[in-house]
Amino acid sequence: MAITTNQELAQAVNEAIKESGYKKSYIANKLGISRQAFSNFMSKQNFSLDDANKILEIIDKKTTTIIH
């Protein structure tokens, strides 16, 4: 899947979270933030690849980055 915007990246991470079975409250706890702060974190406009990788590491997912 080609992801070209920060919003698409956040959506892909949300899908990975759903598929993983991990609860968002668990992920928020691992990040050291509240559940509400996690929701804000996921919806921020500048959601980055670093943000995504932090979450994906918690849910035991791996990514591949290809820069064109």
N, C-alpha and C positions, 0 to 999 in steps of 0.2 A: 504494500500500500504506500503510495506517495503522499507524504504530508507536507503541505506547503505553507500553512499558517499556524500561528500559535494556538488558535482556537481548534484547529484540526488535531493538533498535538494533544491538547487537553482532552478532546473527545476520545482519541485513541487510548489515552491513559485511563480514562473512565471506563471504557470497554474492557481493558485489561483487568481493571479492578473487579468489575462484575464477573468476568470469567474466572478470576482467581479464587473467588469465594471469601476473600478477606473482607472484613467489615471496615468501613471508612473510619470508624472510631478507633480501631486498632492501628490503622496507618497514621492517623493524627497523633495518637499516643506515641508511636515510634518516632515521629517527627518532632515531638515535644510541644505540640500545639493542641488547642481545643478542636472539637469536631466542627464548630462554627468557623474557626480560623482556617481549618482545612477546606471547607466549602469556599471561603473567600479566596484561598490560595489557588484552588482549581479553576476559579472563574476569572482570575486576573488576566488582563489583556496581554501582559508580557510573560505569560507562562513559557518557561524556557526548556531547552533540552536538558539542562542540569536539573531543573525541577522534576521533569519526567523521569530521569534516571534515578533520582533519590527515591521516588515512589516505586518504580519498577524493581529496584533492588530489594525493597522491603517485601514485595509480593513475589519475589523469586522469579522475575521475568528478565529476559535478556533482550537487548536491542541491537540492531545493526544500523549504523549511520552511513549513508552514502551521500557524498556531496558532489553535485553536478556543476 
